[in-house]
Amino acid sequence: METTPVPTRALATEAVHAGRDDLARQGLHAPPIDLSTTYPSYDSRAEAARIDAFAATGADPDGPPVYGRLGNPTVARFETALARLEGTESAVAFASGMAALSAVLLVRASMGLRHVVAVRPLYGCSDHLLTAGLLGSEVTWTDPAGIADALRPDTGLVMVESPANPTLAEVDLRAVAHACGTVPLLADNTFATPVLQRPAQQGARLVLHSATKYLGGHGDVMAGVVACDEEFAGRLRQVRFATGGVLHPLAGYLLLRGLSTLPVRVHAASATAAELARRLAADPRVARVHYPRIGGAMIAFEVHGDPHEVIANVRLITPAVSLGSVDTLIQHPASISHRIVDADDRRNAGVSEGLLRMSVGLEDVEDLWADLDGALGVTSLRGAGNCATSDRAPAPAIRH
Ligand SMILES: *Cc1c(COP(=O)(O)O)cnc(C)c1O
């Protein structure tokens, strides 16, 4: 789609223009949505050659994609834009974040590299996919300092999240990438987004997003994407073609639209989140606040009282799993997002029973605080009977 190289532009400019650079010359403003599942051609010799080329390299076919499972021009615009934002050669979009991670594991397994080294916590279903070995992989869990020792000849992937879901624990991506040696490092960048962190510049070969979250940004599209070099992207496209986890073109359109406001949304929500984290840390009903050094719109906090009561008593904030939407969402990871992880593994990863995870949206900070204050007020009342020391709890501090 984009044939001429584009000069380096600031992230805010890329967010609005990447993947759309050809439109004005075509007399278009909004990108077209191509809903075709198949692409007619009277030249089946040429089609055979294009299919052979795809089978050899996985490169996006020149011209129409032959069939919808090989590619889609609207989805390709989103992929182009996300690659520009993450600073990678390419990006490959999938039907969900889990479909994207599955494709990465299948690429490596197809090369005989079934062993994965991973650092907890990860998103609950990523943890489950690895632990259960659903795709034939075998996982070794370790901390960042143990990565180098955990590598084996058949290790195909090292996987980390930073900040991690749900505790917001951070890892030093540059140090981890160094420890990986020649094994590809996959960094799940869903929480930070390229606005706050570009893992490929710190040595991650693969940058994964649940695009369902901040990239879409409005809670109305499920998608996943892997930003990486073109060689790995080709393999991912071949797996996507063979296994079918493609992204719908309408979702591609919505994601491209979401990217245009990504920097503005992330900066605004982060400013509100930083202020809410500060107020929570000073609140005697709150035992501990986790807020990342790099900032962001996610807060995790532990309450002295019953976390289920906080969920039950929010009125403005939406009590729901997922994150990254324009509205503020809160959930209890031990009950929902990380329920599928074994209880001991969950606790060892820092996902305590008292932990709540909040995705801060674009509402006014005072309205959000009033809602949180009301919901926490109930926990302190209910908690008073169970937890007589809650009033005299040690002064809470923000944990980075
Ligand atoms: C939600 C999430 C995923 C999974 O993405 P889906 O789009 O729900 O399949 C993966 N990683 C992280 C960090 C997530 O928050």
The ligand as an SDF file (V2000), in Angstrom:
LIG
                    3D

 15 15  0  0  0  0  0  0  0  0999 V2000
   -6.4560   -8.8530   27.4640 C   0  0  0  0  0  0  0  0  0  0  0  0
   -5.0120   -9.1840   27.4030 C   0  0  0  0  0  0  0  0  0  0  0  0
   -4.5460  -10.1980   26.5560 C   0  0  0  0  0  0  0  0  0  0  0  0
   -5.4710  -11.0620   25.7270 C   0  0  0  0  0  0  0  0  0  0  0  0
   -6.0440  -10.3030   24.6930 O   0  0  0  0  0  0  0  0  0  0  0  0
   -7.5060  -10.6130   24.0720 P   0  0  0  0  0  0  0  0  0  0  0  0
   -7.6510   -9.5300   23.0570 O   0  0  0  0  0  0  0  0  0  0  0  0
   -8.4760  -10.5660   25.2010 O   0  0  0  0  0  0  0  0  0  0  0  0
   -7.4220  -11.9740   23.4680 O   0  0  0  0  0  0  0  0  0  0  0  0
   -3.1760  -10.4190   26.4970 C   0  0  0  0  0  0  0  0  0  0  0  0
   -2.3140   -9.6990   27.2450 N   0  0  0  0  0  0  0  0  0  0  0  0
   -2.7320   -8.7320   28.0730 C   0  0  0  0  0  0  0  0  0  0  0  0
   -1.7310   -7.9720   28.8890 C   0  0  0  0  0  0  0  0  0  0  0  0
   -4.0920   -8.4470   28.1940 C   0  0  0  0  0  0  0  0  0  0  0  0
   -4.5030   -7.4950   29.0400 O   0  0  0  0  0  0  0  0  0  0  0  0
  1  2  1  0
  2  3  1  0
  2 14  2  0
  3  4  1  0
  3 10  2  0
  4  5  1  0
  5  6  1  0
  6  7  2  0
  6  8  1  0
  6  9  1  0
 10 11  1  0
 11 12  2  0
 12 13  1  0
 12 14  1  0
 14 15  1  0
M  END
$$$$
